[in-house]
Amino acid sequence: MSNERLMMEGQLSGLKNETRSLKLKVEGLCGSLRENLNTALTPINELDIPMISQQARDLELTYAELQGKESRIARLNKELGRG
């Protein structure tokens, strides 16, 4: 196996680990947002809008980062002849 191919394999492995972590973070943020926006649990006048807003921004940034990494994974898989 060529050195270049080994480097791509290493990058691919690292990216896959990172995407797993990012997916867990997205799931956690979604769960937290769902809970914090549930007006059956928290009256509207008690909603912590600044926190909810920050979580929504975190979700947006995390999702964008995940998409970028998944795009890179697809490119590496293509270069390695896997897709």
C-alpha positions as CSV (number, residue, x, y, z in Angstrom):
1,M,0.0,0.0,0.0
2,S,1.4,3.4,-1.0
3,N,2.3,6.0,1.6
4,E,-0.3,8.4,0.1
5,R,-3.0,5.7,0.4
6,L,-2.0,5.1,4.0
7,M,-2.3,8.8,4.8
8,M,-5.7,8.9,3.2
9,E,-6.8,5.9,5.2
10,G,-5.6,7.6,8.4
11,Q,-7.5,10.8,7.6
12,L,-10.6,8.8,6.8
13,S,-10.4,7.0,10.1
14,G,-10.0,10.2,12.0
15,L,-12.8,11.9,10.1
16,K,-15.2,9.0,10.9
17,N,-14.4,9.3,14.6
18,E,-15.0,13.0,14.4
19,T,-18.4,12.6,12.7
20,R,-19.5,10.1,15.3
21,S,-18.8,12.7,18.0
22,L,-20.5,15.4,16.0
23,K,-23.6,13.2,15.5
24,L,-23.8,12.6,19.2
25,K,-23.5,16.4,19.8
26,V,-26.3,17.1,17.3
27,E,-28.5,14.5,19.0
28,G,-27.8,16.0,22.4
29,L,-28.5,19.5,21.2
30,C,-31.7,18.4,19.5
31,G,-32.9,16.7,22.7
32,S,-32.0,19.7,24.8
33,L,-33.8,22.1,22.5
34,R,-36.9,19.8,22.4
35,E,-37.0,19.7,26.2
36,N,-36.4,23.4,26.6
37,L,-39.0,24.4,24.0
38,N,-41.7,22.1,25.5
39,T,-44.2,24.6,26.8
40,A,-46.1,21.8,28.5
41,L,-43.1,21.5,30.9
42,T,-42.1,25.2,31.0
43,P,-44.5,28.0,30.8
44,I,-43.9,30.4,27.9
45,N,-42.9,33.3,30.2
46,E,-40.3,31.1,31.9
47,L,-38.5,30.0,28.7
48,D,-34.8,30.7,28.7
49,I,-34.7,32.3,25.3
50,P,-31.0,33.3,25.4
51,M,-29.9,29.7,26.2
52,I,-32.3,28.2,23.6
53,S,-31.0,30.7,21.0
54,Q,-27.4,29.7,21.9
55,Q,-28.2,26.0,21.6
56,A,-29.8,26.6,18.2
57,R,-26.6,28.4,17.0
58,D,-24.5,25.6,18.4
59,L,-26.7,23.1,16.5
60,E,-26.3,25.1,13.3
61,L,-22.5,25.3,13.6
62,T,-22.2,21.6,14.6
63,Y,-24.4,20.5,11.7
64,A,-22.4,22.6,9.2
65,E,-19.2,21.1,10.6
66,L,-20.6,17.6,10.3
67,Q,-21.7,18.2,6.7
68,G,-18.1,19.4,5.8
69,K,-16.6,16.3,7.4
70,E,-19.0,14.0,5.6
71,S,-18.2,15.6,2.3
72,R,-14.5,15.1,3.0
73,I,-15.2,11.4,3.9
74,A,-17.1,11.0,0.5
75,R,-14.1,12.5,-1.3
76,L,-11.6,10.2,0.4
77,N,-13.8,7.2,-0.2
78,K,-13.9,8.1,-3.9
79,E,-10.2,8.6,-4.1
80,L,-9.7,5.2,-2.4
81,G,-12.0,3.6,-5.0
82,R,-14.9,2.9,-2.5
83,G,-17.6,5.1,-4.0
